[in-house]
Amino acid sequence: MIKPLQGQFADWQYARGNTIRFLELLSDEDLNKKLPRKTFTTIYEQIAEMAWAQRCFLKAVEAKTIADMDWATPTFATKDDLLGEMKKFDAKMLEIFEACDGTEEVDWYGSSKSIYEHISSLQSHEMMHLGQITAFCYCLGIEIPQEINKSMFLTG
């Protein structure tokens, strides 16, 4: 893998690792508490959307366009099903990154983005949701597991 993508993949692993920790360490009750949002109204739904967005972003690299992606997030039957899909998507990301030479571009509705910009957009999306999930935990009295507090340098 080329060096710039190694750095982006390391950043991705940090973000995705925190997402997986939320999914694994929060109780089903906490994952399914209603959030004050119009869409993705639980932490579980947000994490499912994050996983599906990754799938779409990876397909866009292969298709060289972000248009015509199936953005409708499916329902995952269980937490284990969702975790399994996330691991598949991460393995696919690694496979794609290992094949990249840095010249890849993705058409974003008429504007061309480099592979680096495209992946940075995905990372930003993941981090935005992690921030929301953290804030919702604080607001709803959901205890953030110590492992996440430590990883994200939260004070509690």
C-alpha positions in Angstrom: 0.0 0.0 0.0 1.3 3.4 -0.9 2.4 5.5 2.1 -0.3 8.2 2.0 -3.0 5.6 2.0 -1.3 3.8 4.8 -1.8 6.9 6.9 -5.4 7.3 5.9 -6.1 3.6 6.6 -4.5 4.0 10.1 -6.8 7.0 10.7 -9.8 4.9 9.4 -8.9 2.0 11.8 -8.9 4.4 14.7 -12.3 5.8 13.9 -13.8 2.4 12.9 -12.3 0.9 16.0 -14.2 3.4 18.2 -17.4 2.7 16.2 -17.0 -1.0 16.8 -16.3 -0.5 20.5 -19.6 1.5 20.8 -21.5 -1.4 19.1 -19.8 -4.1 21.1 -19.8 -2.4 24.5 -23.1 -0.6 24.7 -26.1 -2.7 25.8 -28.8 -3.4 23.3 -31.1 -1.1 25.4 -28.6 1.8 25.1 -28.0 1.1 21.4 -31.7 1.3 20.7 -32.7 4.4 22.8 -34.5 6.9 20.7 -32.4 9.9 19.7 -33.7 13.4 18.8 -33.1 13.0 15.1 -35.3 12.7 12.0 -33.4 9.8 10.6 -31.2 7.1 12.1 -33.0 7.6 15.4 -30.9 5.2 17.5 -27.2 4.6 17.9 -27.6 1.2 16.3 -29.2 2.8 13.2 -26.4 5.3 13.0 -23.8 2.6 13.1 -25.6 0.6 10.5 -25.7 3.7 8.3 -21.9 4.3 8.9 -21.2 0.8 7.7 -23.4 1.1 4.7 -21.8 4.5 3.7 -18.5 2.8 3.8 -19.8 0.1 1.4 -21.1 2.8 -0.9 -17.8 4.8 -0.8 -15.8 1.6 -1.7 -18.2 0.7 -4.5 -17.7 4.3 -5.8 -13.9 3.8 -6.0 -14.5 0.7 -8.1 -17.2 2.4 -10.3 -15.2 5.7 -10.4 -18.4 7.5 -9.5 -20.5 8.2 -6.4 -23.6 8.4 -8.5 -26.1 5.6 -8.5 -25.1 4.1 -5.2 -27.7 2.3 -3.2 -27.7 4.6 -0.1 -30.8 3.0 1.5 -29.3 1.4 4.7 -30.6 -2.1 5.1 -31.7 -3.6 8.4 -29.2 -5.9 10.0 -30.9 -8.7 11.9 -28.4 -8.8 14.8 -25.5 -6.9 16.2 -23.3 -9.8 15.1 -24.6 -9.5 11.5 -23.7 -5.8 11.5 -20.3 -6.5 13.0 -19.7 -9.2 10.4 -20.6 -6.8 7.5 -18.3 -4.1 9.0 -15.4 -6.5 9.0 -16.1 -7.5 5.4 -16.2 -3.8 4.4 -12.9 -3.1 6.2 -11.3 -6.1 4.5 -12.6 -4.8 1.1 -11.2 -1.3 2.0 -7.8 -2.8 2.6 -7.9 -4.8 -0.6 -8.8 -1.6 -2.6 -6.2 0.5 -0.9 -3.5 -2.1 -1.6 -4.3 -1.9 -5.3 -4.3 1.9 -5.5 -1.4 3.9 -6.9 -2.7 7.3 -5.9 -4.0 8.4 -9.3 -7.5 7.1 -8.7 -10.3 9.6 -8.9 -14.0 9.4 -8.2 -16.6 11.5 -9.9 -18.8 13.4 -7.4 -21.7 14.5 -9.4 -19.5 16.3 -12.0 -16.5 17.1 -9.8 -13.5 14.9 -9.7 -12.1 13.9 -6.3 -8.8 12.2 -5.7 -8.8 8.9 -3.8 -7.4 10.8 -0.9 -10.3 13.4 -0.9 -12.8 10.6 -1.4 -11.6 8.6 1.6 -11.2 11.7 3.7 -14.9 12.4 3.1 -15.7 8.9 4.4 -13.5 9.4 7.4 -15.1 12.7 8.2 -18.5 11.1 8.0 -17.5 8.4 10.4 -16.0 11.0 12.9 -19.1 13.2 12.6 -21.3 10.2 13.7 -18.9 9.3 16.5 -19.2 12.9 17.8 -23.0 12.7 17.6 -23.0 9.3 19.3 -20.8 10.6 22.1 -23.0 13.7 22.6 -26.1 11.6 22.6 -24.6 9.4 25.2 -23.9 12.4 27.4 -27.4 13.8 26.8 -29.3 10.5 27.4 -27.3 9.4 30.4 -25.7 6.5 28.5 -22.4 5.6 30.2 -19.6 5.7 27.7 -17.4 2.6 28.3 -14.0 3.3 29.8 -12.3 1.8 26.8 -13.9 4.4 24.5 -13.2 7.2 27.0 -9.5 6.3 26.9 -9.3 5.8 23.2 -11.1 9.1 22.4 -9.5 11.0 25.2 -12.9 11.8 26.8 -13.0 12.9 30.4 -16.2 11.1 31.2 
